[in-house]
Amino acid sequence: MQLATVSHGTSKRFAVRLALFYGALFGLGGTHLPFFPVWLKAVGVDASWIGVITAVPSLTRFTALPFVTGLAERRYSLRAALIVTAFATAIGLAAVGTQQRPVLIFLVYAATACLWTPMVPLTDAYALRGVARYGLNYGPLRLWGSAAFVVGALICGLLVDLIAPRHLIWVIAAMAALGALVSLGLQRLDNPRTALATPHRAGALLRDRGFLAIIFAAALIQGSHAAYYTFSSITWQAAGLSGLTISALWALGVLAEIVVFALSPRFTLSPMVLVVIGGLSGVARWLITAQEPSVAVLAVVQLTHGLTYGITQVGTMGLMVRHVPVHVMARGQGYYAACGGIVTSSASILSGAVYARHGQGVYYVMAAMALSGALVMWLARRRLADHHPQSAASGG
């Protein structure tokens, strides 16, 4: 990986436009993750169907997603792929809002998710290519997505107390439309055709045990958030918390995540150690959440999201930059997302069944997943330590 000489203005334009797109992308997540299950319940979908429907994006991560990321990479068209998927997502979520029967919601949502779920790995691949091209840091770029997530969650939380829950889908669809418009401003990047002079088949990644350890460990830790993403808002609403309080709890977690991303260029621990810390933090977080803590305790626990998600994400991206050649980065991100999809979809479906019978006891399963991820990463530490970084410009 080689840094090219570029002007400061070009680098800054890339960073600003990418930050805006990250903001739109995760602003959609801020409205969707906490409140899409609330909308499902409002239109009469039961808990078991909610678990199945919310598992759909995770399922598409290991079916449609690798195909989309691979196609974008082969055609050297990350930017074009992001524009197409952003507009398809906006149209698809609007179509979901016209349905009320669980089966029809499932089918339309599944079709939408096939082009929605590739957006995050495509954006991360685009970002990491820019990190290498312009000598930037990943964390400070990504934090704008987290900041927008907070804003989206707070806005939607306020609207929960002002509009009927059955109308929340239109807030979600509007955020998707904003992302589609912002995608048009993404800056073009040079195609890494010169890297192909030294062939590195993307399939070789799947024969690299170090790479497999990275994506499996990260998938287990990130997948341990499945019950939280699916049922926390429903549980808190049933406990009598207002929409604004629910949004504030989500916002606390993401604010902690933002701090982690902002400080990530100063981290001195290896990416592998960061992922282990993220997994062990997940064990503590889910064990406490299972005890049905008070709002005051929940507020403190939510701050650990900076560790369970933020530290894990920073560590994983650092490992990806070190272990994945730049010209197959989109494919590497696709494999990671696919692995995460398998794990998270399984966890979502399982959490729906467990939550229906045991309520908050579902978090004991999530704690076991986080511990497993930490163990996988720790056992692979020597293999990962022996791998030489591709570039000093990893940016975290």
C-alpha positions in Angstrom: 0.0 0.0 0.0 1.5 3.3 -1.0 0.6 6.8 -0.1 0.3 9.2 -3.0 1.1 12.9 -2.8 -2.2 14.8 -2.6 -3.2 18.3 -1.7 -4.6 19.1 1.7 -7.7 20.5 0.1 -8.4 17.2 -1.7 -7.9 15.2 1.4 -10.2 17.5 3.4 -13.0 17.4 0.8 -12.9 13.6 0.9 -13.0 13.6 4.7 -15.9 16.1 4.9 -18.0 14.4 2.2 -17.4 10.9 3.7 -18.2 12.2 7.2 -21.6 13.6 5.9 -22.4 10.3 4.3 -21.4 8.3 7.4 -23.7 10.8 9.3 -26.7 10.1 6.9 -26.0 6.3 6.9 -25.9 6.0 10.7 -28.6 8.6 11.2 -30.8 6.1 9.5 -29.6 3.5 11.9 -30.4 5.8 14.8 -34.0 5.9 13.8 -34.3 2.3 12.6 -32.6 0.2 15.3 -34.4 1.5 18.3 -37.8 2.2 16.7 -38.4 -0.2 13.8 -39.3 -3.0 16.3 -41.7 -0.5 18.0 -43.3 0.2 14.7 -43.6 -3.6 14.0 -45.4 -4.0 17.4 -47.7 -1.0 16.7 -48.9 -2.6 13.4 -49.7 -5.8 15.2 -46.6 -8.0 14.7 -46.0 -10.4 17.6 -42.6 -11.0 19.3 -41.7 -14.1 17.4 -42.3 -12.4 14.0 -40.4 -9.4 15.2 -37.4 -11.6 16.0 -37.6 -13.1 12.5 -38.1 -9.8 10.6 -35.3 -8.0 12.4 -33.0 -10.9 11.6 -33.5 -10.3 7.9 -30.7 -7.8 7.5 -28.3 -10.2 9.2 -29.4 -13.0 6.8 -28.8 -10.9 3.7 -25.2 -10.1 5.0 -24.1 -13.7 4.1 -26.3 -14.1 1.0 -26.8 -10.9 -1.1 -24.1 -8.8 0.5 -20.9 -10.7 -0.6 -22.2 -10.7 -4.2 -22.8 -6.9 -4.1 -19.5 -6.0 -2.5 -17.7 -8.4 -4.9 -19.4 -6.9 -7.9 -18.5 -3.4 -6.8 -14.9 -4.4 -6.4 -14.6 -6.1 -9.7 -16.0 -3.1 -11.5 -13.9 -0.6 -9.5 -17.1 1.2 -8.6 -17.5 1.6 -4.8 -18.9 5.1 -5.2 -21.5 4.1 -7.8 -22.5 1.1 -5.7 -23.1 3.3 -2.7 -25.3 5.7 -4.7 -27.4 2.8 -6.1 -27.8 1.1 -2.8 -28.7 4.3 -1.0 -31.5 5.1 -3.4 -32.8 1.5 -3.4 -32.9 1.6 0.4 -34.9 4.8 0.5 -37.5 3.4 -2.0 -37.6 0.0 -0.2 -38.2 1.4 3.3 -41.0 3.5 1.9 -42.6 0.4 0.4 -42.3 -1.4 3.8 -44.4 1.3 5.3 -47.3 0.5 3.1 -47.5 -3.1 4.5 -49.0 -4.4 7.7 -49.2 -8.1 7.4 -46.1 -9.9 8.9 -45.5 -12.0 5.8 -45.7 -9.0 3.4 -43.5 -6.9 5.7 -41.0 -9.7 5.8 -40.9 -10.0 2.0 -40.6 -6.3 1.2 -38.1 -5.8 4.0 -36.0 -8.7 2.8 -35.8 -7.3 -0.7 -34.8 -3.9 0.7 -32.2 -5.4 3.0 -30.4 -7.1 0.0 -29.2 -3.7 -1.1 -29.3 -1.9 2.2 -26.9 -4.2 4.2 -24.0 -3.8 1.7 -23.9 -0.1 2.4 -21.9 -0.3 5.6 -19.1 -2.6 4.4 -19.0 -0.7 1.1 -18.7 2.6 3.0 -16.0 1.1 5.3 -14.1 -0.2 2.3 -14.4 3.2 0.6 -13.2 4.9 3.8 -10.2 2.5 4.4 -9.2 3.1 0.8 -9.3 6.8 1.5 -7.3 6.3 4.7 -4.5 4.7 2.6 -4.8 7.2 -0.2 -4.8 10.4 2.0 -3.1 9.3 5.2 -6.2 9.8 7.3 -7.5 8.2 10.5 -10.5 5.9 10.4 -11.8 6.7 13.9 -12.4 10.5 13.5 -14.1 9.8 10.2 -16.4 7.2 11.6 -17.4 9.2 14.7 -19.6 11.4 12.6 -21.7 8.4 11.9 -22.1 7.7 15.6 -22.9 11.4 16.2 -25.7 11.2 13.6 -27.0 8.0 15.2 -27.5 9.9 18.4 -29.3 12.8 16.7 -31.5 10.3 14.7 -32.4 8.4 17.9 -33.2 11.6 19.8 -35.4 13.0 17.0 -37.3 9.7 16.7 -37.6 9.5 20.5 -39.2 12.9 20.6 -41.6 11.9 17.8 -42.6 8.8 19.6 -44.3 11.0 22.2 -45.9 13.2 19.5 -47.0 10.9 16.7 -48.6 7.4 16.7 -46.0 4.6 16.7 -47.5 3.2 13.4 -46.2 6.3 11.7 -42.5 5.9 12.8 -41.7 4.0 9.6 -42.0 7.3 7.6 -39.4 9.0 9.8 -37.1 6.0 9.0 -37.8 6.3 5.3 -37.2 10.0 5.3 -33.7 9.4 6.8 -33.0 6.9 4.1 -34.0 9.5 1.5 -31.6 12.0 3.0 -28.8 9.4 2.7 -29.5 8.9 -0.9 -29.2 12.6 -1.7 -25.9 12.9 0.3 -24.4 9.9 -1.6 -24.3 12.0 -4.7 -21.6 14.2 -3.2 -19.1 11.4 -2.4 -15.7 12.0 -4.0 -14.3 9.7 -6.6 -11.2 7.7 -5.7 -8.5 6.4 -8.0 -9.0 2.8 -9.1 -6.3 0.5 -7.5 -5.6 -1.2 -10.8 -1.9 -1.0 -10.2 -2.3 -3.3 -7.2 -3.5 -6.0 -9.5 0.0 -6.3 -11.0 0.7 -8.4 -7.9 -2.3 -10.7 -7.9 -3.9 -11.6 -4.5 -7.0 -13.6 -5.1 -9.8 -12.5 -2.8 -10.6 -16.2 -2.1 -7.2 -16.5 -0.5 -8.5 -14.5 2.4 -10.8 -17.4 3.3 -7.8 -19.7 3.6 -6.0 -17.3 5.9 -6.6 -18.5 9.5 -5.6 -15.1 10.9 -8.3 -13.4 8.8 -10.9 -15.9 9.7 -10.1 -15.4 13.4 -10.5 -11.7 13.0 -13.9 -11.8 11.4 -15.3 -14.6 13.6 -14.2 -13.1 16.9 -15.6 -9.7 15.9 -18.8 -11.2 14.6 -19.4 -13.0 17.9 -18.7 -9.8 20.0 -20.8 -7.5 17.7 -23.5 -10.2 17.4 -23.9 -10.3 21.1 -25.7 -7.0 20.7 -28.6 -8.7 18.9 -31.0 -8.9 21.9 -30.2 -5.3 22.9 -30.9 -4.0 19.3 -34.1 -6.0 19.0 -35.8 -5.9 22.4 -34.3 -3.2 24.6 -36.7 -0.5 23.4 -39.7 -2.8 23.7 -38.6 -3.8 27.2 -38.0 -0.2 28.3 -41.3 1.0 26.8 -43.2 -1.8 28.6 -41.4 -0.7 31.9 -43.0 2.8 31.4 -40.1 4.7 30.1 -40.9 7.6 27.7 -39.7 7.7 24.1 -37.3 10.5 25.1 -35.8 8.5 27.9 -35.4 5.5 25.6 -33.6 7.7 23.1 -31.4 9.1 25.8 -30.3 5.7 26.9 -29.4 4.8 23.3 -27.7 8.2 23.0 -25.5 7.6 26.1 -24.1 4.4 24.5 -23.4 6.1 21.2 -21.8 9.1 22.9 -19.4 6.8 24.6 -18.7 5.2 21.2 -18.0 8.7 19.8 -15.4 9.4 22.5 -13.7 6.1 21.6 -13.6 6.9 17.9 -12.3 10.4 18.6 -9.5 9.1 20.9 -8.6 6.1 18.7 -5.6 7.7 17.0 -3.9 7.9 20.4 -4.4 4.3 21.3 -1.2 2.4 21.9 -2.6 -1.1 22.5 -2.6 -3.5 19.6 -5.8 -3.9 17.6 -6.0 -7.5 18.8 -6.0 -6.4 22.5 -8.7 -3.9 21.8 -11.0 -6.6 20.4 -10.4 -8.7 23.5 -11.2 -5.8 25.7 -14.4 -5.3 23.7 -15.4 -8.9 24.2 -14.8 -9.0 28.0 -16.7 -5.7 28.4 -19.6 -7.3 26.6 -19.6 -10.1 29.2 -19.9 -7.6 32.0 -22.5 -5.5 30.2 -24.9 -8.3 29.4 -24.7 -9.9 32.8 -25.7 -6.6 34.4 -28.4 -6.0 31.9 -29.9 -9.4 32.6 -30.6 -8.3 36.2 -33.2 -5.7 35.0 -31.4 -2.8 36.5 -32.9 0.6 37.4 -32.7 3.5 34.9 -29.8 5.0 36.9 -27.8 1.8 36.6 -28.8 1.3 32.9 -27.4 4.8 32.2 -24.0 3.7 33.5 -24.2 0.4 31.7 -25.0 2.1 28.4 -21.7 3.9 28.6 -19.9 0.5 28.1 -21.2 0.6 24.5 -18.0 2.5 23.8 -16.2 -0.6 24.7 -18.5 -3.4 23.5 -19.0 -1.8 20.1 -16.6 1.1 19.7 -13.3 -0.5 20.9 -14.2 -3.7 19.0 -14.9 -1.8 15.8 -11.6 0.2 16.0 -9.6 -2.9 16.8 -11.3 -4.9 13.9 -10.7 -2.1 11.4 -7.1 -1.9 12.5 -6.6 -5.6 12.0 -8.4 -5.4 8.6 -6.0 -2.7 7.3 -3.0 -4.8 8.5 -4.2 -8.1 7.0 -6.2 -7.3 3.9 -4.6 -5.9 0.7 -6.2 -2.6 -0.4 -7.4 -3.9 -3.8 -9.5 -6.6 -2.1 -10.7 -4.5 0.8 -14.3 -4.4 -0.3 -14.3 -8.2 -0.6 -12.7 -8.5 2.9 -15.3 -6.2 4.3 -17.9 -8.3 2.6 -16.6 -11.5 4.1 -16.6 -9.9 7.5 -20.2 -8.6 7.1 -21.2 -12.1 5.9 -19.8 -13.7 8.9 -21.4 -11.1 11.1 -24.7 -11.7 9.3 -24.6 -15.5 10.0 -23.8 -14.9 13.7 -26.2 -12.0 14.2 -29.1 -13.5 12.4 -28.8 -16.7 14.4 -28.6 -14.6 17.6 -31.6 -12.5 16.6 -33.8 -15.5 15.9 -32.6 -17.2 19.0 -33.1 -14.1 21.1 -36.7 -13.8 19.9 -37.5 -17.3 21.1 -35.6 -16.9 24.4 -37.1 -13.5 25.1 -40.6 -14.7 24.6 -40.0 -17.3 27.4 -37.4 -15.8 29.7 -37.5 -12.0 29.1 -34.2 -10.4 30.2 -32.6 -13.8 30.6 -31.8 -13.6 26.9 -28.8 -11.5 27.9 -27.0 -14.5 29.5 -26.8 -15.9 26.0 -25.4 -12.7 24.7 -22.7 -12.7 27.5 -21.6 -16.2 26.4 -21.3 -14.9 22.8 -19.1 -12.0 23.8 -16.9 -14.3 25.9 -16.5 -16.7 23.0 -15.4 -13.8 20.7 -12.8 -12.6 23.2 -11.4 -16.2 23.5 -11.2 -16.7 19.7 -9.2 -13.4 19.4 -6.9 -14.3 22.3 -6.1 -17.8 21.0 -5.2 -16.3 17.6 -2.9 -13.6 19.1 0.4 -15.2 18.0 -0.7 -15.8 14.5 -1.9 -12.1 14.2 1.3 -10.8 15.9 3.4 -12.5 13.3 1.7 -10.8 10.4 3.5 -7.7 9.1 1.3 -4.6 8.7 0.7 -3.5 5.1 1.1 0.2 5.9 1.9 2.6 8.6 -1.1 4.6 7.5 -3.6 2.3 8.9 -5.4 5.1 10.8 -6.8 2.8 13.5 
